[in-house]
């Protein structure tokens, strides 16, 4: 199958190493294991928060496609807005996790981030088009956004399940 090969190939994109290392280094410098780092990484639930947080924008955007298919333009537009407003929380929690990744994981992580930033840009553009009455252009931007978020999701899944990013990095959770 072609998708697993493409996902494995993302591990070899060593041209990203310089940018990826600089980003990780800067994030480590800012976070340094402080309270903010622990909170963003999920100390309040005892495991990485990023997988939990991403469900909101992804869910909103997928549901917006369903409402587009049903012809409810206003519900689709509102869901796109909800996704766009909640995506930054997913980015911030993901960046906190990114700061602790290995070199190969950072390569895939940077591609994952890029795909999801592209998705966010597409959905913000879609929302603007729809708000100005251009529903067909909005639907086109949404379709591009859905393709980008699916790509980002596939890379994120590969990062977690194939490369073990964030796995067994349990944190002290809330006391009982």
Secondary structure, 3 states (H helix, E strand, C coil): CHHHHHHHHHCCCHHHHHHHHHHHHHHHHHHCCCHHHHHHHCCCCCCCCHHHHHHHHHHHHHHHHHHHHHCCHHHHHHHHHHHHHHHHHHHHHHHHHHCCCCHHHHHHHHHHHHHHHHHHHHHHHHHHHHHCCCHHHHHHHHHHHHHHHHHHHHHHHHHHHHCCCCCCCCCCCCCC
